[in-house]
Amino acid sequence: MVPPSALEPTGGGEYKIFTPYYRRWSAADWRPTEPVPKQLADPDLESGHNLLDLLPPSTNESGIVGGETAGRRRLSAWLDGPLDSYEDGRDTPAGEHTSRLFAYLHLGCLSPLEVALAASEHPAGDSFVRQLCWRDFLLQVLAARPDASTAPYRDRGDTWVDDLDALQAWQNGQRGFPLVDAGMR
Ligand SMILES: Cc1cc2nc3c(=O)[nH]c(=O)nc-3n(C[C@H](O)[C@H](O)[C@H](O)COP(=O)(O)OP(=O)(O)OC[C@H]3O[C@@H](n4cnc5c(N)ncnc54)[C@H](O)[C@@H]3O)c2cc1C
């Protein structure tokens, strides 16, 4: 919604703490949404290649229905009711209080700007829009510190453990840390 380099703290670099970033972000101008393009140019493929051949085979292990239409449906169902209890329920990932829009946002089926504009019209929308700001906050951290995607952002002397069983337990939501496990499941 706000490009990574658009907001800088006094002294330069990236914002390292969320709340000051959120204050600047809230006061920043959001760009208008783009209209639907009239025409899309085909990607420049070598002759003999078909775009569909380049895509990975589609799987749906998550049970989530993909695409813009499904994302928009989910968004309007969310705005129509569950958003009311978001402020109190959002920190309980095992419950039904969050939007479950993460995949649509992450994969670009829904524009975060459009989602935020729609939510900000809603009486209970502020706390949800604040969470969307976390995406931009983390993106400006990653833009300044690409290494933070694979290494600790603040080095506290932690060491990496290569443990396949622990990795699988984490992936299956069986690591033994309730918040982490609930979020993964
Ligand atoms: C204590 C706690 C810590 C979290 N830490 C992270 C984190 O480090 N990185 C992360 O990506 N998600 C984090 N989350 C958010 C979590 O990933 C989502 O709440 C979860 O995936 C459910 O998705 P949702 O679409 O239902 O989320 P919702 O709560 O409905 O949020 C809507 C969207 O806002 C964005 N969002 C919400 N919270 C965060 C956040 N904290 N950071 C970044 N984007 C966010 C996501 O795109 C999400 O889809 C955290 C949540 C909690 C409760």
The ligand as a MOL file (V3000), in Angstrom:
LIG
                    3D

  0  0  0     0  0            999 V3000
M  V30 BEGIN CTAB
M  V30 COUNTS 53 58 0 0 0
M  V30 BEGIN ATOM
M  V30 1 C 0.9340 -12.8200 18.0220 0
M  V30 2 C 0.8640 -12.8130 16.5040 0
M  V30 3 C 2.0440 -12.6260 15.7920 0
M  V30 4 C 2.0270 -12.6170 14.4100 0
M  V30 5 N 3.1940 -12.4400 13.7510 0
M  V30 6 C 3.2100 -12.4460 12.3990 0
M  V30 7 C 4.4230 -12.2880 11.6610 0
M  V30 8 O 5.4930 -12.1260 12.2330 0
M  V30 9 N 4.3540 -12.2960 10.3000 0
M  V30 10 C 3.1740 -12.4690 9.6370 0
M  V30 11 O 3.1670 -12.4680 8.3970 0
M  V30 12 N 2.0050 -12.6200 10.2900 0
M  V30 13 C 2.0100 -12.6150 11.6670 0
M  V30 14 N 0.8270 -12.7600 12.3320 0
M  V30 15 C -0.4180 -12.7980 11.5560 0
M  V30 16 C -0.7930 -14.1990 11.1570 0
M  V30 17 O 0.0840 -14.6460 10.1510 0
M  V30 18 C -2.2000 -14.1290 10.6230 0
M  V30 19 O -3.0000 -13.6330 11.6170 0
M  V30 20 C -2.6600 -15.5310 10.2530 0
M  V30 21 O -1.8980 -15.9820 9.1720 0
M  V30 22 C -4.1060 -15.5690 9.9250 0
M  V30 23 O -4.3260 -14.9620 8.6770 0
M  V30 24 P -5.5640 -14.0370 8.4550 0
M  V30 25 O -5.5870 -13.6450 7.0170 0
M  V30 26 O -6.7950 -14.6840 8.9970 0
M  V30 27 O -5.1430 -12.7810 9.3560 0
M  V30 28 P -5.9150 -11.4320 9.8030 0
M  V30 29 O -5.7180 -11.3150 11.2470 0
M  V30 30 O -7.3330 -11.4690 9.2770 0
M  V30 31 O -5.1010 -10.3120 9.1140 0
M  V30 32 C -5.3460 -9.8410 7.7840 0
M  V30 33 C -4.0540 -9.7890 7.0440 0
M  V30 34 O -3.1790 -8.8410 7.6340 0
M  V30 35 C -1.8290 -9.3050 7.5530 0
M  V30 36 N -1.3100 -9.4690 8.9110 0
M  V30 37 C -2.0070 -9.6250 10.0470 0
M  V30 38 N -1.1880 -9.6420 11.1070 0
M  V30 39 C 0.0660 -9.5270 10.6120 0
M  V30 40 C 1.3690 -9.4870 11.2360 0
M  V30 41 N 1.5340 -9.5500 12.5600 0
M  V30 42 N 2.4410 -9.3790 10.4120 0
M  V30 43 C 2.2850 -9.3060 9.0560 0
M  V30 44 N 1.0810 -9.3110 8.4290 0
M  V30 45 C 0.0090 -9.4310 9.2070 0
M  V30 46 C -1.8670 -10.6370 6.8170 0
M  V30 47 O -1.6760 -10.3680 5.4340 0
M  V30 48 C -3.2850 -11.1070 7.0490 0
M  V30 49 O -3.7630 -11.9280 6.0370 0
M  V30 50 C 0.7970 -12.7940 13.7170 0
M  V30 51 C -0.3930 -12.9930 14.4310 0
M  V30 52 C -0.3610 -13.0030 15.8120 0
M  V30 53 C -1.6550 -13.2190 16.5760 0
M  V30 END ATOM
M  V30 BEGIN BOND
M  V30 1 1 1 2
M  V30 2 1 2 3
M  V30 3 2 2 52
M  V30 4 2 3 4
M  V30 5 1 4 5
M  V30 6 1 4 50
M  V30 7 2 5 6
M  V30 8 1 6 7
M  V30 9 1 6 13
M  V30 10 2 7 8
M  V30 11 1 7 9
M  V30 12 1 9 10
M  V30 13 2 10 11
M  V30 14 1 10 12
M  V30 15 2 12 13
M  V30 16 1 13 14
M  V30 17 1 14 15
M  V30 18 1 14 50
M  V30 19 1 15 16
M  V30 20 1 16 17
M  V30 21 1 16 18
M  V30 22 1 18 19
M  V30 23 1 18 20
M  V30 24 1 20 21
M  V30 25 1 20 22
M  V30 26 1 22 23
M  V30 27 1 23 24
M  V30 28 2 24 25
M  V30 29 1 24 26
M  V30 30 1 24 27
M  V30 31 1 27 28
M  V30 32 2 28 29
M  V30 33 1 28 30
M  V30 34 1 28 31
M  V30 35 1 31 32
M  V30 36 1 32 33
M  V30 37 1 33 34
M  V30 38 1 33 48
M  V30 39 1 34 35
M  V30 40 1 35 36
M  V30 41 1 35 46
M  V30 42 1 36 37
M  V30 43 1 36 45
M  V30 44 2 37 38
M  V30 45 1 38 39
M  V30 46 1 39 40
M  V30 47 2 39 45
M  V30 48 1 40 41
M  V30 49 2 40 42
M  V30 50 1 42 43
M  V30 51 2 43 44
M  V30 52 1 44 45
M  V30 53 1 46 47
M  V30 54 1 46 48
M  V30 55 1 48 49
M  V30 56 2 50 51
M  V30 57 1 51 52
M  V30 58 1 52 53
M  V30 END BOND
M  V30 END CTAB
M  END
